Amino acid sequence: MTVTTDARPFSATLRASTLEVHDRANYSTYMRTLLGGELTRDGYAQLAIQYYFVYGAIEAASDAMAGDRVGGEFVFDELRRLPSLERDLAHLVGPDWRSTITPLASTQAYVARIREASTWAGGYVAHHYTRYLGDIAGGQVIRRMLEKNYDVAEAGALFYHFDGIGSAPRFRDRYRAKLDNAPWDEAERARVIDETLVAFECNVAVFDELALRLDEFRA
């Protein structure tokens, strides 16, 4: 039997392998409605609420993974989103936000998957990569849209501010180099790709559940 090895850098293989589900997430009904400026500010706040629970799980995994030989390479304190989300939710929801927000069923499932997958470095990286690199790149489209259509530029949109990473393109290049250099064999790389696909599907599920409530939040 002949084994065919992908000659591309692993980061390129990972991106190509997840492109279809990545596009489904980006062009989901909820995201299209949000980016079209068709929601109220409360409609956007629903997404920030779900992200609070998701990033709580990812950043708890980062704390646990900090000393890991492989996973620790992907722990970046400058990426942490919870402090920004807390300030955003205080602005969007109100000072009592902690006692009023709840995760959707799809968000609860997503959080459970993050916790389960992050018991191994590759699973942690799969979920970390799916969210943070998307926020640094495509998330900036949402940041500009929030300012233009919802008059939200600072508090309320701080989640999309990555002032601590310096040049975003250089940071992404550094991150991809870590993916390329991680000591994973072909089987482990395949597992990382599979878990990244799961991570994207978790995001799609959250967007789909949010879309069920669009009529409540149309501008």
N, C-alpha and C positions, 0 to 999 in steps of 0.2 A: 504494500500500500504506500502510495506517495503522499507525503504530508506537504501541503502548500502553506508556506509562511508569508504573511503579508509583509511586504518590504517597506511599507510606509511607517513613519513614526507612529507610535501607539496613539498619541493625541489625535492624529489625523484619522486613524482607523476608528477611534471612539466617536469622533464627530460625525464621520460618514455613516457609522452604524446606527446612530441615534437621530439622524436628520429628519426622518419621516415623523416620528413621534414628537420631536422638537417643533416641527412646523404645525402639527395638530394642536399643540399647546398654545403656540403663538397666535394661531388663527381660530381659537375656540370662540364660541359665541360670546362668552363673558368678556374676553380680552378684546375682541373686535368692538364690542359695545363701549367698553371703557375707553379704548383708544380713539373711538369716534366722538368722544365727548358727550355721549348720550345719557350718562348717569348723573345722579346727584352726588354730592360729596359723600353722603352716607353710603352710596353704592360703592364708591372706592374704598371707604373705610372697612367694608366687609372683607375685602382682600387683605388689608393690613392686619385685621384681626386674626385671620387664618395664618398669616405669615408669622405672627407672634408665637403661635404654638409650634409651627414647623421649625422656626429658627431656635426656639428654646430647646428642641430635641437635638438639632444639629450641633448647637454650641455646647450642650452637655456632653455630646459625643466627642467634640473637640477637646474638652477638658480631660476626658477619660483617655483619649488617644495621644495626648501631648508627649508622653514618654515612649511611645511606640517607635521602633526603628523606621518603619515605613510610613505609617499614618501620621506620625509626628511631623513629617516633612510638609504636610498639608494643613497644619494648624497655624493660622495667621491671625494674630490678635487684631491687626488693623482691619480685618474683614468683619469683625463681629457686628451683627445687626441688632441685637436685642436692645442696647442702650438707645439707638435711634428709634426703634419701633416703640419703645416705651414713651419717648417724647412725642412721637407722632400720634399715638393713641390718646395721650392726654389732651392733645389738641383736637383730634378728630372726634373722640367719643366723650371726653370730659374727665374731670379729676377722679371720678369713681370708676374709671374704665376697668380696673382689675376685677371688680365685683360684678360687672355687667356683661363682659364678653364670654362667649362660649365657642368651642370648636364645632365645626360641622362634622357629621359622621365620616365624611371622606378625609377630613383633616385628622381625625382621631386614628383612622386606619393608616394614614401617611406617617404620623408620629410613631405609631407602633412598628411600622416597617423600618423607619430610621433606627429605632432602638434595637431591633432584631438584627439588621444588617451591620450595624456598627460594632458588633462583637468581633469583626475581622477588618483589617485595615482597608482591604479593597472595597468592601461594602461601604465603609465610612467615606472613602474617597469618592465613590460613585454618587452618593447623595450630596456631598460637599460640592463636587464639580457641577452637578446639575443645577444647583441653586446659585452659587456665588458667581460663577463665570457668566451665567445668564444675566444676573443683576448688574454686573460691571459693564456688560455689552448692551444687550437689548433693553435692559432696565432703564438705560438713559433715555430711551424713546419715551418711556412712561414718565420719567422725570420732567421732560420738556412738555409733554402733554398736560401734566398736572398743573404746570405753571400757566400754560396758555388757556386751557379750557376750564380749569377749576380754581384758578387763582390761588394755588397752593405751591409755594416755592421753597419755604424753609420748613418750619414746623408743619408736620403733615406729610412731608415728602423727604424727610431726612434719611429714611431708609435707602434712598437711591443716591445719597451723597457718599462718595468713597474718597474723601480728601486725604485719607491716611496712606493711600497706596502709591501716591505719586502718579507717574504716567500709566494710564490704564493699559495701553497696548503693550508696554514693557512688562507690566505685571502679568498680563495674560501670557506673554511669551515665557516668562519665568515659570508660571504655573504649568504650561504645556511641557516645558523641559523636565519638570519634576515627574509628570506623567510618563514621559518617554524614558526616563532613567530609573523609574521604580523597578525593583528587582522581581518582577513578575514573569513567570514563564507563560507560554501560550495558553495553557489551561486557565491560569489565574487571570490573564488578561480577558479571556472569554467570560469568566465569571464577573469581572468588573463591568464589561459591556452589558451583560444580562441585567445586572443590578442597576446600572444607569438607565436602561430601558424601563425597568420597574419604577425608578424614581420619576422619570418623565410621565409615566402613566398615572402615578399618584398625583402629580400636578394637574394633569388633564381631568382627573376625577374631581378635584377641588373646584376647578373652573366650571366643570359641568354642573356641579351642585350649586354653585353660586348663580349660574345661569337660570336655574329654576326659580330664582327670586327676582329676576330682572324687572318684572312689572312693578315691584315695590319701590324700585330705585331709579326709574327712568326720570330724566330731567323734564 
